[in-house]
């Protein structure tokens, strides 16, 4: 029966059903493009698809999302998409992960994927997935659309050399746009109004087709060049652009080679000491954390520090700018210290042997970077 | 100082085009900013620069000389899309 189902595929000389069946693809974002990517992967008979999304279905999603219905409104997007995609090909393993991938997707899980497809709607998530895939050595396909244009970028991190990453060609204005959404650099502004970008199923479906093909490396299994396809759906023309690595890139510029991932978990101090050859408890090695942490919390108006216990040592991303309102005097005057870089000694002093509440930390050990994976036990 | 090059700059929808002579030290970011200013492109969008003749992107901090731009090349200002 399987051979009948995939009969037409078997007639294509550059298409290997066995390779497609062996693939496991992580789809991040189950919106317009994510629906199309999952649809194409399921139709192609891929081995497994893990669909990540924290969002709920809204009625305006229904004009662009092939798997969503009015009865799904209010439900998890990831679960609704997976439930219907299962009917496309019951042989495909489909998993719904209802949550923010930054919280739910471990580096070790991502490393078991053949590729990740980024179908999110903001730069922050794109930067994070780009960094995770670079460290994990997993190809990432970045997709984005508006009402007319489509972008599908392939960053083949699974190869030996590090190619250009998503940040290599990201304009400075994109970082400024991200910064506008945050107070103190890290606290999300509650009053910030998100810009609504109109899209249609036309651009979403083209993005989904190109992305599924790129994720499975259909027809170009040995290509390790970072590329961008830019498609104009009104004129029906596209440009294919090679993306060269940039030595000053904020995302990958410091890495000569991919960081070596060390499962660190609760044994992180010993693992770090082994990797550096120095007792971590007294080491001035700098660790760059995957998430910024709150280090200080004091009201500049009344000097109250009673909120420090519930804020210091936690991830800045867990809060928004309302925490600058002092509980004692009512003034919006709390000074919140936030950092993402610490010496190993400072981290040990703050957290003892317990891992800090972040995904991972990067450290330069004599020019060779290591990645301490705090979510995975050694 | 790097040599000047005469080339074409256009928007992705090709509604705006200009033949320009630019210094080789001009960066991708500077050319994008000039395009946004002179053509009143939407300021709430980010842009990237692509040399469609060679098929290579010109990074924001990269000079035309370093990126290997030649006289007659066509540079396209493409929007950086973010919706999904």
Interface residues (C-beta under 8 A of the other chain):
Chain A: X29 X31 X32 X33 X34 X118 X119 X120 X121 X122 X123 X126 X143 X144 X145 X146 X148 X149 X150 X151 X168 X169 X170 X171 X172 X173 X174 X177 X195 X197 X199 X228 X230 X232 X234 X235 X239 X240 X241 X242 X243 X244 X246 X248
Chain B: X12 X13 X14 X29 X32 X44 X46 X47 X48 X50 X52 X55 X56 X57 X59 X60 X61 X62 X76 X78 X79 X80 X81 X82 X83 X84
